[in-house]
Amino acid sequence: MKKKEPEYSCGLEASLDVVGRKWKVLILWPLHPEPRRFGELRREVKGISEKMLIQQLRELEADGIVARKDFHEVPPRVEYSLTELGVSLKTVLEPLCAWGEQHMAKIKAARSKKLVSAK
């Protein structure tokens, strides 16, 4: 059965389809300015399981955001890097990161307040 191609009503919908999950954005961040090996990514992306990292890297590769280079060595060596499309995406994410850093304390306080009132 052939997968149905997505129909986007706006650019934001297409963008969120690519990076809509927490892990994808956190994986993209350490891939610039230089490629990373799988183990390096696993250490840099705190809290991600090996299975989830593999899945997310495959999706990012399929979307043309990440390139995978297999060196065909023993022991296996694979590097991941941002494609041109991936670099342009990271450029767009930088202001979002800056906004989050600027408002992190307010966001944390609001979330804490919400958790306390829910109890």
N, C-alpha and C positions, 0 to 999 in steps of 0.2 A: 504494500500500500504506500503510495507516494504521499509525503508530507505536504500539507497545504502551505503555500507561501504566505507569510504574514502580510496583512494589509494595515498600513499605518495611516492614522488620520492626521498626525503631525510629527515633526522632528523629535520632539521630546519623547514621544512614545517609542520611536525607533532607538533613541539613545538609551532609554531605560531598558529596552529589550536586550541590549548588549551588556550594560553594567548594572542592571537592576538588583543584583544580589550583592550583599555586603562583601563577600570574599573577592569578587572580581576587581573591585576598585582597590582593595588592599593588596592584591597580587600585582596590579599594574604599577603601583607606586615604586617598589624597589627595582623595577626593570629598566629604569632610566637613571643614569645615562649609559649604563653598561649591562650586557647580558648577565644572567644569573643561572647557576645550576639548580637542579631540583632541590637538593639539600639546603642550599642557601636560601631559597624561597621559603622552604618549610620553616627554617629558623626565623626568618624575618617576618613572616605572617603569623603572628602569635595566635594560638588557639585553633588553627586549621588542622583538620585531620589529613593524613596522606591521601585517603580516598577522595576527599572533597577537593584537595589541591589538584589532583590528577584530573578530576571531572571538570573543574573550572578552567584549567589550562587547555584542555581539549576544546571546550566551548569557545574560549577566546581565540584559539588557533583557527577554529572553523569560521569564526566571524572575521578573520583577517586582522585581528588586533595584535596577536602574538605570533612570532615565528619560532619554530622548534628546529634546532640543529643537532642531529645525531652524528657523533664522531666515529661510530663503529669501532669502538675500542673495548678492550677487556681490562679492567672492569668498565661497564658501560658509562659513557659520559654524554650527557645531553645538556644543551644550553637553551635557554629561552630568552628572547629579546622582543622589544616592541617593533612592530612594523611601522611604516610611515603613518598609516592610519592610527596605530596605537599611540605614537608620539603626539599626533594632533589631539587625540582624546585626552591624554595626560595634561596637555596644555589647557584644555577646557576644565579639567578637574582641579587645577591649582587654585583658582579663585574660590571654589567650593571648600577646599581644605582650609584656606585662609579664613573664610567666614566661620567655619567650625572652630578653628583655634581661637578666634576673636570672641566667640560666644560660648565656648565650652563650659565655663562656670555657670552661666545662666541656664544652659540646657540641662546640665547635671542637677542643678538645684530644682528646676521644674520637674524633672523626672523623679527625683527623690521625694518631692512633695506629693506627686501623684501616687507613688508607691505607698507612702505612709497613709494617705487618705483612703486607699483601697483596702487597707487592713481592717 
